[in-house]
Every structure is written in C-alpha cells, then in structure tokens.
C-alpha cells in the first residue's frame, strides 16, 4: 500500500473520531493575586468541531491522491 493511502485512512478515521467524540481539556485561569494569596479557576473546554473537520478533510485529500493512478 502507498504511504499516502495509509496516512489518509488514519487521518480520516481520526477526524471522524474528533467530530463524533471531541476531547475535553482543562484550562486554568488566574482570577486575582494579592501579595501571597491567589485564586484561580479551572475551566473544562472542548476541542472545536472545525479541528475534526480539517483533519477529516486532509485525510480525504490524501486518500484521494493515493488512489489516483499516475500515468
């Protein structure tokens, strides 16, 4: 198999996974700091949907490029 076909399949499957089950990540934000006292807030954020769409699109392009027969 061509490397572009394998890479395209991996990216396409990964992109579908990111669209269907987007991962969450934690972000800490410092609210205030006075002398030795500080307060911070933890936010749970989700990866935007366009990231999965971009990965899926790149996978489809690589897959199509690998399947095209060259003359």
DSSP file (Angstrom, degrees, kcal/mol; ACC not computed):
  #  RESIDUE AA STRUCTURE BP1 BP2  ACC     N-H-->O    O-->H-N    N-H-->O    O-->H-N    TCO  KAPPA ALPHA  PHI   PSI    X-CA   Y-CA   Z-CA
    1    1 A X              0   0    0      0, 0.0     2,-0.1     0, 0.0     0, 0.0   0.000 360.0 360.0 360.0 147.4    0.0    0.0    0.0
    2    2 A X     >  -     0   0    0      1,-0.1     4,-1.8    64,-0.1     3,-0.3  -0.443 360.0-125.7 -73.4 150.1    1.1    3.5   -0.7
    3    3 A X  H  > S+     0   0    0      1,-0.2     4,-2.6     2,-0.2     5,-0.2   0.837 109.5  57.6 -65.2 -33.3    2.0    5.6    2.3
    4    4 A X  H  > S+     0   0    0      2,-0.2     4,-2.2     1,-0.2    -1,-0.2   0.850 105.2  50.5 -68.7 -32.3   -0.4    8.4    1.3
    5    5 A X  H  > S+     0   0    0     -3,-0.3     4,-2.3     2,-0.2    -2,-0.2   0.926 112.7  45.7 -68.9 -44.3   -3.3    5.9    1.4
    6    6 A X  H  X S+     0   0    0     -4,-1.8     4,-2.3     2,-0.2    -2,-0.2   0.929 115.0  46.9 -64.3 -45.1   -2.4    4.7    4.9
    7    7 A X  H  X S+     0   0    0     -4,-2.6     4,-2.5     1,-0.2    -1,-0.2   0.894 111.8  52.0 -64.3 -39.3   -1.9    8.2    6.2
    8    8 A X  H  X S+     0   0    0     -4,-2.2     4,-2.5    -5,-0.2    -1,-0.2   0.901 109.9  48.4 -63.5 -41.8   -5.2    9.3    4.6
    9    9 A X  H  X S+     0   0    0     -4,-2.3     4,-2.5     2,-0.2     5,-0.2   0.917 112.2  48.8 -64.4 -42.9   -7.1    6.4    6.2
   10   10 A X  H  X S+     0   0    0     -4,-2.3     4,-2.4     1,-0.2    -2,-0.2   0.927 114.3  45.4 -63.7 -44.6   -5.5    7.2    9.6
   11   11 A X  H  X S+     0   0    0     -4,-2.5     4,-2.6     2,-0.2    48,-0.2   0.891 112.5  51.1 -66.2 -39.4   -6.4   10.9    9.3
   12   12 A X  H  X S+     0   0    0     -4,-2.5     4,-2.2     2,-0.2    -2,-0.2   0.925 112.9  44.7 -65.3 -44.2   -9.9   10.2    8.1
   13   13 A X  H  X S+     0   0    0     -4,-2.5     4,-2.2     2,-0.2    -2,-0.2   0.914 114.5  49.6 -65.9 -42.1  -10.6    7.9   11.0
   14   14 A X  H  X S+     0   0    0     -4,-2.4     4,-2.2    -5,-0.2    -2,-0.2   0.891 110.1  51.0 -63.0 -39.7   -9.1   10.3   13.5
   15   15 A X  H  X S+     0   0    0     -4,-2.6     4,-1.9    40,-0.2    -2,-0.2   0.899 109.4  49.8 -65.0 -41.4  -11.1   13.2   12.0
   16   16 A X  H  X S+     0   0    0     -4,-2.2     4,-2.7     1,-0.2     5,-0.3   0.909 110.5  50.8 -62.5 -41.2  -14.3   11.2   12.4
   17   17 A X  H  X S+     0   0    0     -4,-2.2     4,-2.8     1,-0.2    -2,-0.2   0.910 109.7  49.9 -62.7 -41.9  -13.4   10.4   16.0
   18   18 A X  H  < S+     0   0    0     -4,-2.2    -1,-0.2     1,-0.2    34,-0.2   0.833 113.3  46.8 -66.6 -32.2  -12.8   14.1   16.7
   19   19 A X  H  < S+     0   0    0     -4,-1.9     3,-0.4    33,-0.2    -2,-0.2   0.920 119.1  38.4 -74.2 -44.3  -16.1   15.1   15.2
   20   20 A X  H  < S+     0   0    0     -4,-2.7     2,-0.3     1,-0.3    -2,-0.2   0.871 133.7  19.7 -77.8 -37.2  -18.2   12.4   17.0
   21   21 A X  S  < S-     0   0    0     -4,-2.8    -1,-0.3    -5,-0.3    -2,-0.1  -0.654  78.6-163.8-133.7  77.0  -16.4   12.5   20.4
   22   22 A X        -     0   0    0     -3,-0.4    -4,-0.1    -2,-0.3    -3,-0.1  -0.391  23.5-119.4 -65.5 134.1  -14.5   15.7   20.8
   23   23 A X        -     0   0    0     -2,-0.1    24,-2.3    23,-0.1     2,-0.3  -0.341  20.7-136.5 -73.3 155.1  -11.9   15.5   23.6
   24   24 A X  E     -A   46   0A   0     22,-0.2     2,-0.3    -2,-0.0    22,-0.2  -0.812  19.0-173.4-107.8 150.1  -12.1   17.8   26.6
   25   25 A X  E     -A   45   0A   0     20,-2.7    20,-3.1    -2,-0.3     2,-0.3  -0.984  21.5-119.3-142.3 154.8   -9.1   19.6   28.2
   26   26 A X  E     -A   44   0A   0     -2,-0.3     2,-0.4    18,-0.2    18,-0.2  -0.714  22.3-169.5 -97.4 143.5   -8.7   21.7   31.4
   27   27 A X  E     -A   43   0A   0     16,-2.6    16,-3.4    -2,-0.3     2,-0.4  -0.999   9.3-150.3-132.1 130.8   -7.6   25.3   31.4
   28   28 A X  E     -A   42   0A   0     -2,-0.4     2,-0.4    14,-0.2    14,-0.2  -0.847  11.3-171.4-103.2 137.6   -6.6   27.2   34.5
   29   29 A X  E     -A   41   0A   0     12,-2.9    12,-3.0    -2,-0.4     2,-0.5  -0.993  21.7-131.0-129.4 127.0   -7.1   31.0   34.7
   30   30 A X  E     -A   40   0A   0     -2,-0.4    10,-0.3    10,-0.2     3,-0.1  -0.658  19.3-172.6 -78.8 123.4   -5.8   33.1   37.5
   31   31 A X  E     -     0   0A   0      8,-2.4     2,-0.3    -2,-0.5     9,-0.2   0.936  63.2 -21.4 -82.4 -52.0   -8.5   35.4   38.8
   32   32 A X  E     -A   39   0A   0      7,-1.2     7,-2.4     2,-0.0     2,-0.4  -0.989  48.2-157.0-155.3 161.4   -6.5   37.5   41.1
   33   33 A X  E     +A   38   0A   0     -2,-0.3     2,-0.5     5,-0.2     5,-0.2  -0.934  12.9 175.4-144.8 117.3   -3.3   37.7   43.1
   34   34 A X  E >   -A   37   0A   0      3,-3.1     3,-2.8    -2,-0.4     2,-0.2  -0.980  64.4 -52.9-126.1 119.0   -2.8   39.8   46.1
   35   35 A X  T 3  S-     0   0    0     -2,-0.5     0, 0.0     1,-0.3     0, 0.0  -0.345 124.1 -17.2  52.2-117.0    0.5   39.5   48.0
   36   36 A X  T 3  S+     0   0    0     -2,-0.2     2,-0.5    -3,-0.1    -1,-0.3   0.381 121.6  89.7 -97.8   3.9    0.9   35.8   48.7
   37   37 A X  E <   +A   34   0A   0     -3,-2.8    -3,-3.1     2,-0.0     2,-0.3  -0.864  49.9 167.5-106.2 131.2   -2.8   34.9   48.1
   38   38 A X  E     -A   33   0A   0     -2,-0.5     2,-0.4    -5,-0.2    -5,-0.2  -0.983  18.9-155.8-139.8 153.7   -4.0   34.0   44.7
   39   39 A X  E     -A   32   0A   0     -7,-2.4    -8,-2.4    -2,-0.3    -7,-1.2  -0.984  12.5-176.5-128.8 139.8   -7.2   32.4   43.3
   40   40 A X  E     -A   30   0A   0     -2,-0.4     2,-0.4   -10,-0.3   -10,-0.2  -0.951  14.5-143.7-135.4 156.7   -7.6   30.5   40.1
   41   41 A X  E     -A   29   0A   0    -12,-3.0   -12,-2.9    -2,-0.3     2,-0.5  -0.948  10.2-143.2-121.5 139.3  -10.5   29.0   38.2
   42   42 A X  E     -A   28   0A   0     -2,-0.4     2,-0.4   -14,-0.2   -14,-0.2  -0.909  16.9-166.3-105.5 124.9  -10.4   25.7   36.2
   43   43 A X  E     -A   27   0A   0    -16,-3.4   -16,-2.6    -2,-0.5     2,-0.6  -0.909  14.8-141.8-110.7 135.6  -12.4   25.6   33.0
   44   44 A X  E     -A   26   0A   0     -2,-0.4     2,-0.3   -18,-0.2   -18,-0.2  -0.869  28.8-174.6 -92.1 122.1  -13.3   22.5   31.1
   45   45 A X  E     -A   25   0A   0    -20,-3.1   -20,-2.7    -2,-0.6     2,-0.4  -0.847  17.0-138.0-118.9 155.5  -13.1   23.2   27.4
   46   46 A X  E     -A   24   0A   0     -2,-0.3   -22,-0.2   -22,-0.2     2,-0.2  -0.889  29.1-106.3-112.0 142.2  -14.0   21.1   24.3
   47   47 A X        -     0   0    0    -24,-2.3     5,-0.1    -2,-0.4   -25,-0.1  -0.461  48.2-104.2 -63.2 132.6  -11.9   20.9   21.2
   48   48 A X    >>  -     0   0    0     -2,-0.2     3,-1.1     1,-0.1     4,-0.7  -0.227  20.6-123.8 -61.8 149.9  -13.7   22.9   18.4
   49   49 A X  H 3> S+     0   0    0      1,-0.2     4,-1.9     2,-0.2     3,-0.2   0.770 105.3  68.3 -65.7 -27.5  -15.5   20.9   15.8
   50   50 A X  H 3> S+     0   0    0      1,-0.2     4,-2.2     2,-0.2    -1,-0.2   0.764  91.6  62.3 -67.4 -22.4  -13.6   22.6   12.9
   51   51 A X  H <> S+     0   0    0     -3,-1.1     4,-2.2     2,-0.2    -1,-0.2   0.944 105.9  44.4 -66.0 -46.8  -10.4   20.8   14.0
   52   52 A X  H  X S+     0   0    0     -4,-0.7     4,-2.6     1,-0.2    -2,-0.2   0.889 112.8  52.5 -63.1 -39.4  -12.0   17.4   13.4
   53   53 A X  H  X S+     0   0    0     -4,-1.9     4,-2.5     2,-0.2    -1,-0.2   0.880 109.2  49.4 -64.2 -38.1  -13.4   18.6   10.1
   54   54 A X  H  X S+     0   0    0     -4,-2.2     4,-2.4     2,-0.2    -2,-0.2   0.904 111.9  47.4 -67.1 -41.4  -10.0   19.8    9.0
   55   55 A X  H  X S+     0   0    0     -4,-2.2     4,-2.1     2,-0.2   -40,-0.2   0.913 113.1  49.2 -66.3 -41.8   -8.3   16.5    9.9
   56   56 A X  H  X S+     0   0    0     -4,-2.6     4,-2.3     2,-0.2    -2,-0.2   0.919 111.4  49.6 -62.1 -44.1  -11.1   14.6    8.1
   57   57 A X  H  X S+     0   0    0     -4,-2.5     4,-2.3     1,-0.2    -2,-0.2   0.900 110.1  49.8 -62.0 -42.1  -10.7   16.8    5.0
   58   58 A X  H  X S+     0   0    0     -4,-2.4     4,-2.4     1,-0.2    -1,-0.2   0.887 110.5  51.3 -64.3 -38.0   -6.9   16.3    5.0
   59   59 A X  H  X S+     0   0    0     -4,-2.1     4,-2.4   -48,-0.2    -2,-0.2   0.902 109.7  48.9 -65.0 -40.9   -7.4   12.6    5.3
   60   60 A X  H  X S+     0   0    0     -4,-2.3     4,-2.6     2,-0.2    -2,-0.2   0.902 111.1  50.1 -66.4 -40.1   -9.8   12.5    2.3
   61   61 A X  H  X S+     0   0    0     -4,-2.3     4,-2.4     2,-0.2    -2,-0.2   0.926 113.0  46.0 -64.0 -44.2   -7.5   14.6    0.2
   62   62 A X  H  X S+     0   0    0     -4,-2.4     4,-2.0     2,-0.2    -2,-0.2   0.900 113.2  50.1 -65.2 -39.7   -4.5   12.3    1.0
   63   63 A X  H  X S+     0   0    0     -4,-2.4     4,-1.6     2,-0.2    -2,-0.2   0.917 112.1  46.8 -63.5 -44.2   -6.7    9.2    0.3
   64   64 A X  H  X S+     0   0    0     -4,-2.6     4,-1.4     1,-0.2    -2,-0.2   0.894 111.4  51.7 -65.4 -39.5   -7.9   10.5   -3.0
   65   65 A X  H  < S+     0   0    0     -4,-2.4    -1,-0.2     1,-0.2    -2,-0.2   0.862 110.6  48.9 -66.3 -34.2   -4.3   11.5   -4.0
   66   66 A X  H  < S+     0   0    0     -4,-2.0    -1,-0.2   -62,-0.2    -2,-0.2   0.805 110.7  50.1 -74.6 -27.9   -3.1    8.0   -3.2
   67   67 A X  H  < S+     0   0    0     -4,-1.6     2,-0.3    -5,-0.1    -2,-0.2   0.702  85.8  99.9 -83.9 -20.1   -5.9    6.3   -5.1
   68   68 A X  S  < S-     0   0    0     -4,-1.4     2,-0.4    -5,-0.1    -4,-0.0  -0.505  75.4-129.5 -69.4 128.2   -5.4    8.3   -8.3
   69   69 A X        -     0   0    0     -2,-0.3     2,-0.3     2,-0.0    -1,-0.1  -0.645  18.4-139.6 -81.1 130.7   -3.4    6.3  -10.8
   70   70 A X              0   0    0     -2,-0.4    -1,-0.0     1,-0.1     0, 0.0  -0.675 360.0 360.0 -90.4 145.0   -0.5    8.2  -12.3
   71   71 A X              0   0    0     -2,-0.3    -1,-0.1     0, 0.0    -2,-0.0   0.441 360.0 360.0 -89.6 360.0    0.3    7.8  -16.0
